Every structure is written in structure tokens, then in C-alpha cells.
């Protein structure tokens, strides 16, 4: 019964995705005609941010509630700042693309560097791995590569027809299911006689560090995520949704509601992972790829229907990120790149690029064990290369040496990463890259005085 429920969901998503009207123009395809309403924006913003669901569970079982600080709280603040500081600038200046904004302000070289980094950041390879792992466990396929391939097809193929409109339609359904599954799980854990809050209290007595901040982490590590959360300011998914919104009031209201829903969902995912750790306390769970799948098999052992709904919840979380990131990376590679190098952009070529990204994502997915590792490293390069130039563009701050800053920051960060790999230093490279960027920025400003 569980498998039939999940298969029915997958068929529903494919039907909804392909039911979208075929886009006739690039504007319609990439930005849904710039007419997205608040409910649609809330659904797509909330769902797109949760691709690494397995990593959240693993982080909580390893480090406890401090995960909420660096995986959640920092991003609430960043999203709030984005709504009232960044979004108004994007709409006022009519910027529909980060690389194009950099190209028009600083020239071809800085734009191409930022585009390449953004492209690899957006490729959904690590999330595809997570989806493959989920499919592997749900359907007991025992063939990860086949599961990844199947996940790739069902989560992205419909974007070729309707573009952003198809993504938004599927996100609405996935939004409902992702909450439904975790609400059922959380209610069962908190209210049943078999589990209940008492086992969390017992865990707190046995492992008090799991409930402390910074807990098992160093503040320097947590600080990295404070800076990484600023990627919200230059996140292409946020940028695209902002440009596609009906107006500024719509996007601001949507972000505020999204923060509320993120908070609710984060509470459920983090407490569920703590329950799993408490239930399996003393057991070796280091090899578990998804704590949530394992937890569902324990809690819903005798309820196939609830287990099926919860598996759909997990699939919704990951699939909603994969289709968006596939779409964004494809549009960056085709739409943005061709505009920068002066070549013609066409809708058929953008759709063809989606196939290329799908194939590339499939092959890259085998090189990463966790989405966090991929996102952590490429997110670092996005921040140190793109944040300062984009802030200058949006707030009309004159900065002539963006090319020098970007090249020096990227090279220094790359070299520092090599030093970390060879265990010569443990200082996170994002600090070094940002310092270099700020040195170049302030040197120019003080030199001009």
C-alpha cells in the first residue's frame, strides 16, 4: 500500500507539471509572465529551500538543537532583510538576472566568473543524490544509480514544457504534502503513549550537550553559516521569484509568511530528528542516509497509509528543490551566458539546456555523500565573488575594481581550500575570501579620498 500511495503521488506531480500551458515566450517561460500571486510565491519559496532534508536530520542527530541556529535562524533574518532591503531594489531597477546585472555594470569578465560559480552552485546534483537515496529505500530498489535516474526524470522533465509555471503548480501540491507528512509524524511522536515528550527529557539527561548552544560546535563554524545565510541576498531562486511577482507588496508579504512556515516546518524536522536519536539511543546510526525514513519505518510500522504520506512529504521536499535548481542553472547557462557573450537567446535552446543540466547532474551526483558539503563549498565561492559587487550595484555604490576583487577573492579562497584539505589550516575559507574582497573595496574607497 505504501508503494502505491507514493507512485500515485509521482503520477499526480507529472500530470500537474505537464498540465501547465505551454510557454510561448522567454518571459513567460522564465518568469511566468511576472504575475505570481502571494499563495504561489509562498508555496514555491517554502518548498525550494528544503532540498537537503536528509542533512538536517543527520546534523541534528550529530549536534542537536544548535542546528536550528545555523540551518534556520540565520536564514530567517537574511530573508527578512532581503524582503525590505534587496527586493525593492531589484524591482525598482528591473534586474531579472544577477550575472546580467554584473555584466552591465562591471563588464564581461566579472560576469562570466560569477555566472560559472552560480551555475555550479545551482546544479542540483547533491539533492538528486538525496532523492535517489529516498527512492532506493522506499521502493527497495538496491540500485542507487537507477534510483537517481528515476528521480531525475520525475522531478524535472515537466519543466521543459511550462517552465516556471510548471514548477509553481507542482510546488503548491508539494507544499501541502510536505507539511501533511510531518504534521502526522509530529502528532504521533508527541501524543502517542509509546513515545511522547518524556523520551526527549530522558535524552536531555543523557546528552545535555545536544540541547546546548554552541554545543558540540565551535563558534567559528557557526559563524560561517552566518555569512553563508547572506547568500539569500544573491540567491537566483529568490531573485527569479522577486522579478516574477506581481508587485513589491506581494513579494514582501510572501516572504513574511514564508518565514512563518519555515519556522513551523523547522520545528517539526528538528524535533523529529531528536526523537529518532532518542528512540535509537545507544545504537550505531552513523551509516543511516535518512534519519527520517528510518524513523517513519519505526513509528508507522503498522500503518502503511501514514508511512506512504510521510514518504511523499520527504519526496516533496527534495523534488521541489531539484526542479527549481535545474531550471535556474539551465537559464543561467543559456539565457544569461548568451546575453553576456552577445549571442541570440531562444526558447528551444533553453529547453535543450535543461536536458544537458539533467545529464550533468546525474554524473556529478555520484561524487558527493552529502548535499551540505557541496552547498557549503560552492556557497562560499558565490558569497566571496558576488555579494559585494551586487550590494554595490543595488545600492548605487561606485566600485570600479570589481574585476580585481572577484579574481583575487576567488583565487585566494581556492588556494585556502587546498590548505584546508592538506590540514595546514582550519580557518574556514569564506573568512579569507571576504577579507580579501573587503580589502580591495576599502582600498579603492580610501584611495579616492
Buried (B, 14 or more C-beta within 10 A) or exposed (E): EBEEBBEEBBEBBBEBBBBBEEBEEBBBBBBBBBEBEBEBBBBBBBBBBBBBBBBBBBBBBBBBBBBBBBBBBBBBBBBBBBBEEBBBBBBEEEBBBBBBBBBBBBEEBBBBBBBBBBBBBBBBBBBBBBBBBBBBBBBEBEEBEBBBBBBBBBBBBBBBBBBBBBBBBBBBBBBBBBBBBBBBBBEBBBEEEEBEEEBBEEBBEEBEEBBBEBBEBEEEBBBBBBBBBBBBBBBBBBBBBBBBBBEBEBBBBBBBBBBEBBEBBBBBBBBBBBBBBBBBEEEEBEEBBBBBBBBBBEBBEEBBEBBBBBBBBBBBBBBBBBBBBBBBBBBBBBBBBBBBEEEEBEBEBBBEBBBEBBEBBBEBBEEBEBBBEBBBBBBBBBBBBBBBBBBBBBEEEEBEBBBEBBBBBBEBBEEBBEBBEEEEEEEBBBBBBBEBBEEBBEEBEEEEE
